Amino acid sequence: MDITRTQNHRSDWPSPSAVLALLKPITWFPPMWAYACGAVSSGQGFGSAAVAAVAGIVLAGPLLCGTSQAVNDWFDRHVDAINEPHRVIPSGRMPGRWGLYIAIVMSALSALIAALLGPFVFLAALAGLVFAWAYSAPPARFKQNGWIGNGVVGLSYETLPWITAATAMTGLAPSLPVLAVSLLYGVGAHGILTLNDFKAIRGDREMGIATLPVLHGPKAAAMIACVVMAAPQVCVAALLLFWALPYHALAVAALVAIQLACMGRFLRDPVGRAVWYSSVGVGLYVSGMMVVAFGLRHLALASLPA
């Protein structure tokens, strides 16, 4: 009898694999990459700041992004039961209210680690946590509208980590080039997030979640996603030329040209090819981010006194 009780008690705890599935490691890459871009673009060496840089990348990815995934899955458990019943909460692998408990614990841990990295990183992390909860949780639930929700996530995943890293590395406010580029890439990420909405059109429509494919239909939403992704990158290339970085501008322009070619194929079958274009187009998009980061690093180093 005691053994049975112990087994039943243990079944109420999520397994490590279920916790990992809730935190979705595959989603950690964008903010980690953006933080790395910010660190590179700061122009600082990585010798004495290596530990802080690595800690910041961990904060941006496993902690803050992992928190946002846990929050989102908890408050999306009903729509996931329609769209993706295999996910960890609707499938029952995450028992009871553990999804919510993990989201709360991860939020507290993220804030604690951020506080150890300095006041600016702490404030930026708090802003990221507010966005993460407001995106998924009522009453705000920004994700109810694709225009607002995707914008919040794009800025949280790309702009915020980039400027946080640049500031943490230098101890100074980010430069205008860093602010401009990080903002443009955050805006472009809105289109990336729209690509992710194509796989859940039926469930989102039933649950009243107004993603762009639900609001405007797949064809129009695909066109919007492509324009929103491409236009900021064109602006970045133009800025690089203005800052006398022609080779970096050419590299970004080449990456955009490849994306445009892939967009043509995606637009012919948005629902069927959204996952394909997300994997191809996003890879090219983030490659351009690092190219730009090294360009900004060159600018920062050139501005130092001889």
N, C-alpha and C positions, 0 to 999 in steps of 0.2 A: 504493500500500500504506500509506504514512504517513497519507494522507487517511482511509482506511478506519479505521485505528486511532484516529485523532482522533475520528471520528464515533462509533465504538463507545464510546470513553472518555466522550464527552459524554453519551451516552445513559444512562450510569450515574449521572448527576447529575439531581436533580429540577428541574423547571422552576419558575420563580417562581410560576406559577399553581397548581402542585401544592402548593407550600409553603403558599400562602395558603389553599388548600382544606383542608389538614391542620389549620391553625390556626383555621379556621371563624370568620370575623369576626362572623357573625350571632349567635354565642353570647357575644360579649364584652359585650353590652349590660347584662345583669343586674348583674354586679359593678361595672361602670362607673357604672351608675345608683345602686346602693347606696352607692358611694363619694361620689358627688355629693350624695346625700341626707345622708350623714354630715357632709359639709362644710357644707351649708346648716344642718343642725340644730345645729351647734356655736355658731352665733350670731356667728361671727367675720366680719370684713370680708374681701373678696377682693383688696384692693389689694396689700399686701405679700406675701400668701400665694398669689397667683394662680399663680405658677410651680409651687410645691409642690403645689397642688391639681390642676393639670393633669397634672403628673408622676405623682401618685397615681392619677388616673383611668386614665392609660396603663398604669401598673403593674398595676392591677386587671383591666384588659381585655385588651389585646393580649399583655401579657407573662404574667401569672399564669394568666388564663383560656385564653390561647392554648397555654400549656404543658400545662394539664390536658387540652385537646383532643388535643394530639399524643400525650400519654401514653395517653389512653384509646383512641385509634385504633390505636396500636401493639399494645396488649395485647388489643384487641377485634377484631383483624384476621380471626380465624377465624370469629367469630360474624357479623361484617359481611359475610363472603363468602356467608353464607346470607341474612341480612336485607337488606343493602344492598350488593350486589356492585359497584355503580357508585362506591362511595367510593374515595378516592384511593389507599389501600394495596391493597385486594383487586383493584382494577381494573388495577394495575400502573403507574399514573402516578407513584407514589412508589416508586422502585426499591430493591431490596436492603433494608438495615437503616437507610435514611435516616430513616424515621419515628422510630426510637429515638434516632438521633444528634441530630435536631432537638429532641426532647424534652429531652435532656440539656443541649444548648447553651442552650435557652430557660430552663431551670431556673437555670443559672449566671448568665445575663443578668438574670433577674428578681431574684435575690439581690443582684447588684451594684447595680442601680438602687435597690433597697429600702434598701441600706446607705447610699446617698448621701442618702436622705430622713430618716435618723435611726434611732436604736436601736429605738424602738417599732415603726416601720414595718417595719424589718428582721426583728424577731421575728415580727410578724404575717405577713409574707411567707413566712418559713420554715415557720410553721404551715400556711399555705395550700399550700405545696409538698409538705409531708408528707402532707396530706390528698389532694392531687392524685395522688401516686404510690400511696398506700395504697388509694385508691378503685379503681384499675384494676389495679395490679400485684400478683402473688402475693408473699409468702404471704397478706397481709392481704386484698386484693381485696374491699373493702367492697361493691362493686356486686353481689357474688354474692347478697346479701340486700337486697331492696328497702327494707325498713324501715331498715336501717343505712346503706346506700349513699346513699339519697335524703336522709337526715337529714344526713349529712356534707356533701353538696354544697349543700344548702339553707343550712346555717350558713356554709359557705365562700363562697357566692355573695352572700349578703345580710347576715348578721350581722357577719362578720369585716370586710368592706370598710367597713361603716357605722361601727363603733366605731373602726376604724383611722383613718378620715378625721377623725372627731370629736376623737380624741386628737392626731392630727398637727396639726390646726388650732389647738388650744388649748394643747398641751403638758401637758395635765392628764388624769387618768383620766376616762373618760366618765361623765356624770351618770347617776343612776338612771333617769330617763325615757329617755335614749338607750339604755341597756342593755336596758331592758324592751321598748321598741319594736323595736329591732334584733333581739332574740331572737325576738319574736313573728313578725316577718316572715320570719326564717330558718326557723322551724318551718312557717309557711304555705307556704314554697317547696318543702317536701317534697311537697305535693300537686301543685304545678306539675310537678315532676320525674316524678311518677307518670304524668301525662298523656303525657309523652314516651315512656313504656314501652309504650304500646298498639301502636305501629307495629312492634314487634319481638317480638311474643309467640311466634311460631313458632320463630325462631332462638334466643331466650332459653330456651325450653323444651328444645330439642334440646341446647343447650350447658350446661344445668343452672344457668342464672342465674335466681335466684328473685325476680324482680320481683313487685310486688303483683298485676298481672294474671295472672301465672303462678301465684302462690301462692293467690290467692283467686278467680280468674276475673274477666272483664271487668266484669261488673255490680257486684260487691262492691268491686272496686278503684276503679271510678269513684265510687262512693258515698264511699269512704274519702278519695279525692283531694278531693272537693268539701267534705267536712266539715273536712279538715285545712287547706284553703285558707280557708274562711269563718270558722271559729271564732277564729283569732288576730286577724282583722280586726275582729270584733265586740268582742274584748277591747281592741283598740287604741282603738276608738271609745269604749268605756266609760272607758278611762284618760283620753282627751282631755276627756271631760266632767268627770272627777274633777279634772283640772288646770285647770278653768275655761276650756276652749277649745271652746265649744259649736258655733261655726261650722265649725271643722275636724272636729269629731265628726260633725256633720250631713253634711258632704261625704263622709267615709269611709263613713258609713251608707248614703248614696245609692249610692255605688259598689258596696257589698256587695249592695244590693237588686237592682241591674242584673245582677250576677254570679249571684245566686240564680235570676233569671229565665232566664238562659242555661244554668245548670246543669240545669234541668228538661229542656231540649231535648237536652243532652249525655247525660243519664242514659237517655234513651230509645234511644240507639244509641251506646254508648261507643266502640266500635272505629271506627265510621264517622265519628264527629264529634269524636274526640279532638283532631285537628289544628285543626279549626275552633274548638273551645272553648279550646285553648291560645292561639291568636292573640287571641281576643276577651277571655277571662278574664284572661290575663296582662297585657294592656294596661290593664285596669281595676285590677288588683292593684297594678301599679307606679305608676299614677297616684295611688293612695291613699298610697303611700309618700312621694311628694314633698309631698302635702298635709300629711302628718304631720310631715315634715321642717321645713316652714315653721311649723307649730304649735310644734314644739320650739325653733325659732329665736326665736319670740316669747317663749317661757318663758325662754330663756337671756338674751335682751336685757332682759327685765323684772327679772331677778335681779341685774343689774349695779347698782353703787352710783350714785346720782344725781349 
